[in-house]
């Protein structure tokens, strides 16, 4: 499954008070930078400065995801499909942004490239396990309560595909430091649990007239 990262979700890092070199990158500048980074043929190579700004935003997104995941055991509103969609949207945006930064790092010609890559993968890996466990709490609650809205089957089938993509990502040796084999096993268990829920869920009605017209 492919997700599009919404450019409007990117927010430049705010400079701390008294900082001698405050950031001057604004939203419009970042949109242009992102468009250039995604262009099939770009004239300029990525810079360490732009990559640092992107990593700062990724850290901000990671904190939001970790806060939501941490609340999954205690906050009742998390146990709703509305809260799930918000959490899944944040996680999907985070993963898509990781893909963009990974491409940025691959083209970075800087002595700091290895340092930035290590920081990037450590940050990405730190989010994965809490996020998977947060999703697990939600779906375990749904399985126990058995309350699902109309059209939940499509939503759950989409979640299964997203989890398959996540399992493939986590199985990469880059995430070996977070015991990725154990996490892949957790994701596969979660996929089976979501599949069982999908079998019980209802689909959206097909708004198609299937009546056979008389000749």
C-alpha positions as CSV (number, residue, x, y, z in Angstrom):
1,X,0.0,0.0,0.0
2,X,1.3,3.4,-0.9
3,X,0.6,6.5,1.2
4,X,1.1,10.1,0.0
5,X,2.8,12.3,2.6
6,X,0.7,15.6,2.9
7,X,3.1,18.5,2.5
8,X,0.8,20.6,4.7
9,X,1.7,18.4,7.7
10,X,5.3,19.5,7.6
11,X,6.1,22.2,10.1
12,X,9.6,23.7,10.3
13,X,11.4,23.4,13.6
14,X,11.0,26.5,15.7
15,X,14.3,28.0,16.9
16,X,14.8,28.2,20.6
17,X,14.9,31.6,22.2
18,X,18.2,33.3,21.9
19,X,19.4,31.0,19.2
20,X,22.1,32.8,17.1
21,X,21.1,31.1,13.9
22,X,17.3,30.7,13.8
23,X,15.8,28.6,11.1
24,X,14.7,30.6,8.0
25,X,13.0,27.7,6.2
26,X,9.3,28.3,5.9
27,X,6.4,26.2,4.5
28,X,6.7,27.5,1.0
29,X,10.5,26.9,0.9
30,X,10.0,23.4,2.2
31,X,7.4,22.6,-0.5
32,X,9.8,23.7,-3.1
33,X,12.6,21.6,-1.5
34,X,10.3,18.5,-1.3
35,X,9.2,18.9,-4.9
36,X,12.9,19.1,-6.0
37,X,13.8,16.0,-3.9
38,X,11.0,14.0,-5.5
39,X,11.7,15.1,-9.1
40,X,13.0,12.3,-11.3
41,X,15.9,14.5,-12.3
42,X,17.1,17.0,-9.8
43,X,19.9,19.4,-10.5
44,X,21.0,20.0,-7.0
45,X,21.9,17.3,-4.4
46,X,20.3,17.3,-1.0
47,X,22.0,19.3,1.7
48,X,22.8,18.3,5.3
49,X,20.9,21.4,6.5
50,X,17.6,20.5,4.8
51,X,18.0,16.9,6.0
52,X,18.4,18.1,9.5
53,X,15.2,20.1,9.2
54,X,13.3,17.1,7.9
55,X,14.7,15.0,10.8
56,X,13.5,17.6,13.3
57,X,10.0,17.4,11.9
58,X,10.2,13.6,11.9
59,X,11.0,13.8,15.6
60,X,8.0,16.0,16.2
61,X,5.8,13.5,14.5
62,X,7.4,10.6,16.4
63,X,6.6,12.3,19.7
64,X,2.9,12.6,18.7
65,X,2.7,9.0,17.7
66,X,4.4,7.8,20.9
67,X,2.1,9.9,23.1
68,X,-1.0,8.4,21.3
69,X,0.4,4.9,21.6
70,X,1.1,5.4,25.3
71,X,-2.4,6.5,25.9
72,X,-3.9,3.4,24.3
73,X,-4.2,1.5,27.5
74,X,-5.8,4.3,29.6
75,X,-7.7,6.7,27.4
76,X,-11.2,5.6,26.5
77,X,-11.6,7.7,23.3
78,X,-8.7,5.7,21.8
79,X,-11.1,2.7,21.7
80,X,-13.1,4.2,18.8
81,X,-12.7,3.9,15.1
82,X,-12.4,7.7,14.9
83,X,-9.4,7.6,17.2
84,X,-8.0,4.7,15.3
85,X,-8.2,6.5,12.0
86,X,-6.4,9.5,13.5
87,X,-3.7,7.2,14.9
88,X,-3.4,5.3,11.7
89,X,-3.2,8.5,9.6
90,X,-0.4,9.8,11.8
91,X,1.5,6.6,11.6
92,X,1.0,6.4,7.8
93,X,2.3,9.9,7.3
94,X,5.3,9.1,9.5
95,X,6.1,6.1,7.4
96,X,5.7,8.0,4.2
97,X,7.9,10.8,5.4
98,X,10.5,8.2,6.5
99,X,10.6,7.1,2.9
100,X,11.2,10.6,1.6
101,X,14.0,11.2,4.1
102,X,15.6,7.9,3.2
103,X,15.7,9.0,-0.4
104,X,17.1,12.3,0.7
105,X,19.9,10.6,2.7
106,X,20.7,8.3,-0.2
107,X,21.6,11.3,-2.4
108,X,23.3,13.3,0.4
109,X,26.9,14.2,-0.4
110,X,28.2,15.1,3.1
111,X,30.6,13.9,5.7
112,X,27.6,13.8,8.1
113,X,25.7,11.3,6.0
114,X,26.4,8.3,8.2
115,X,25.7,10.2,11.3
116,X,22.3,11.4,9.9
117,X,21.5,7.9,8.7
118,X,22.1,6.4,12.1
119,X,20.0,9.1,13.8
120,X,17.2,8.5,11.2
121,X,17.0,4.8,11.6
122,X,17.2,4.9,15.3
123,X,14.3,7.4,15.4
124,X,12.3,5.3,12.9
125,X,12.9,2.1,14.8
126,X,12.0,3.7,18.2
127,X,8.4,4.4,16.9
128,X,7.7,1.0,15.4
129,X,7.3,-1.2,18.5
130,X,5.1,1.2,20.5
131,X,3.0,1.9,17.4
132,X,2.3,-1.8,16.8
133,X,1.4,-2.4,20.4
134,X,-0.9,0.6,20.3
135,X,-2.7,-0.9,17.3
136,X,-2.8,-4.2,19.1
137,X,-4.6,-2.6,22.1
138,X,-7.2,-1.1,19.8
139,X,-8.0,-4.2,17.9
140,X,-8.0,-6.4,21.1
141,X,-10.6,-4.0,22.5
142,X,-12.7,-4.2,19.3
143,X,-12.5,-8.0,19.4
144,X,-13.6,-8.1,23.0
145,X,-16.5,-5.6,22.6
146,X,-17.5,-6.7,19.1
147,X,-18.8,-3.3,18.1
148,X,-17.9,-2.3,14.5
149,X,-19.4,0.3,12.2
150,X,-20.8,-0.3,8.7
151,X,-17.9,-0.6,6.3
152,X,-15.5,-1.9,8.9
153,X,-14.5,-4.8,6.6
154,X,-12.9,-2.5,4.1
155,X,-11.1,-0.5,6.8
156,X,-9.7,-3.7,8.4
157,X,-8.6,-5.2,5.0
158,X,-6.7,-2.0,4.3
159,X,-5.1,-2.3,7.8
160,X,-4.0,-5.8,7.0
161,X,-2.3,-4.5,3.8
162,X,-0.6,-1.7,5.7
163,X,0.6,-4.1,8.4
164,X,2.1,-6.4,5.7
165,X,4.1,-3.4,4.3
166,X,5.2,-2.6,7.9
167,X,6.3,-6.2,8.4
168,X,8.4,-6.1,5.2
169,X,10.0,-2.8,6.4
170,X,10.8,-4.0,9.8
171,X,12.4,-7.3,8.5
172,X,15.1,-5.2,6.9
173,X,18.6,-5.6,8.6
174,X,18.6,-1.8,9.2
175,X,16.2,-2.5,12.1
176,X,18.2,-5.3,13.6
177,X,19.0,-3.2,16.7
178,X,15.3,-3.2,17.8
179,X,15.0,-7.0,17.7
180,X,13.2,-6.9,14.4
181,X,12.5,-10.6,14.3
182,X,10.4,-10.4,17.4
183,X,8.5,-7.3,16.1
184,X,7.8,-9.0,12.8
185,X,6.3,-11.9,14.7
186,X,4.1,-9.4,16.7
187,X,3.0,-7.8,13.4
188,X,2.1,-11.1,11.8
189,X,0.1,-12.0,14.9
190,X,-1.7,-8.7,14.7
191,X,-2.5,-9.3,11.0
192,X,-4.2,-12.6,11.9
193,X,-6.2,-10.9,14.6
194,X,-7.3,-8.1,12.2
195,X,-8.2,-10.8,9.6
196,X,-10.5,-12.5,12.1
197,X,-12.2,-9.2,12.8
198,X,-12.6,-8.6,9.0
199,X,-14.3,-11.9,8.7
200,X,-16.9,-10.7,11.2
201,X,-17.3,-7.2,9.9
202,X,-19.8,-5.8,7.5
203,X,-19.0,-4.2,4.1
204,X,-20.4,-1.0,2.7
205,X,-23.5,-1.6,0.6
206,X,-22.8,-1.8,-3.1
207,X,-24.8,1.0,-4.8
208,X,-25.2,-0.9,-8.0
209,X,-28.4,-2.0,-9.6
210,X,-27.9,-5.7,-10.3
211,X,-31.4,-6.4,-11.4
212,X,-31.6,-8.3,-14.7
213,X,-33.6,-6.3,-17.1
214,X,-36.2,-8.1,-19.1
215,X,-35.4,-8.4,-22.7
